[in-house]
């Protein structure tokens, strides 16, 4: 199976995206689920994006089935992205973004597992962690992931 985070590929093949979500993390969070997650039992976690790091950067502990509303504030001067995936998926996405160069930095559109956040903007990413394991929320703008712009998520 191709990595979940091939977002530009999924933009061209929506059926492939749906299959990847079912196989890797479970069903995507739809619009109705997003509204429900925001109002009914979602845990809210705020992350601030600054230059090439997230604050706070400590490991986030979750339980399988947790609904999380990430409030992502970009206080840096550069655009950032916040993409949720396993470390292996993040590495595959990073290699893909590096191969795409400058074009890749602007190619990702918002998806159920990731958003782009412009400087000074705030976005919300609501996600249901249906599987236990190690995940990351990471930025793949040029050199950001390499510089450590990621937060570990431990789902038990």
C-alpha positions, -999 to 999 in steps of 0.1 A, spaced: 0 0 0 12 35 -7 17 58 23 -14 76 36 2 110 32 4 111 -6 -20 140 -5 -15 153 -40 -20 117 -54 -52 115 -34 -64 148 -48 -63 132 -82 -77 98 -70 -103 104 -42 -112 67 -41 -76 58 -34 -76 82 -4 -107 66 10 -92 32 8 -60 43 24 -79 59 53 -98 27 60 -67 5 58 -44 27 78 -62 48 105 -99 39 101 -126 61 85 -119 98 78 -137 123 100 -165 137 79 -181 171 82 -208 159 105 -182 140 126 -160 172 128 -189 192 142 -197 164 166 -161 161 177 -158 198 183 -188 199 205 -191 164 220 -162 151 239 -133 161 217 -101 168 235 -87 202 224 -49 205 220 -33 238 210 -1 238 190 18 270 180 39 269 149 70 291 149 97 291 122 106 253 122 91 240 154 58 233 172 52 245 208 48 226 230 69 198 215 63 172 242 47 138 234 9 138 234 -6 108 252 -40 96 238 -62 66 239 -75 46 210 -108 62 198 -99 97 211 -113 126 191 -89 154 191 -94 190 180 -59 204 172 -59 242 172 -30 252 151 -17 287 153 10 299 129 30 326 147 60 323 123 68 341 91 66 311 69 37 289 59 34 255 77 15 223 75 3 200 101 0 164 89 -10 134 110 5 100 102 28 72 115 65 79 115 69 57 84 42 76 66 58 109 76 92 98 63 76 87 30 58 120 27 90 139 35 109 121 7 81 128 -17 80 165 -7 118 168 -11 116 152 -45 90 177 -55 111 207 -44 94 241 -43 64 228 -62 57 203 -34 57 230 -7 26 245 -22 10 214 -36 -8 201 -5 -44 210 0 -63 205 33 -74 169 39 -88 150 68 -53 143 81 -36 176 73 -39 213 69 -18 242 56 -16 272 79 -5 306 65 16 330 86 -7 347 112 -35 322 106 -52 296 128 -68 264 116 -85 235 133 -78 199 125 -101 174 141 -90 138 140 -101 105 155 -73 81 164 -89 47 157 -57 27 161 -31 24 189 5 32 180 30 60 174 19 89 153 33 123 145 19 156 136 45 172 113 54 200 89 69 191 55 77 226 42 113 226 29 137 215 57 111 218 85 107 180 92 145 176 90 149 203 115 125 185 139 92 202 133 71 174 146 53 163 177 50 126 187 16 112 195 14 80 215 -20 63 212 -26 34 236 
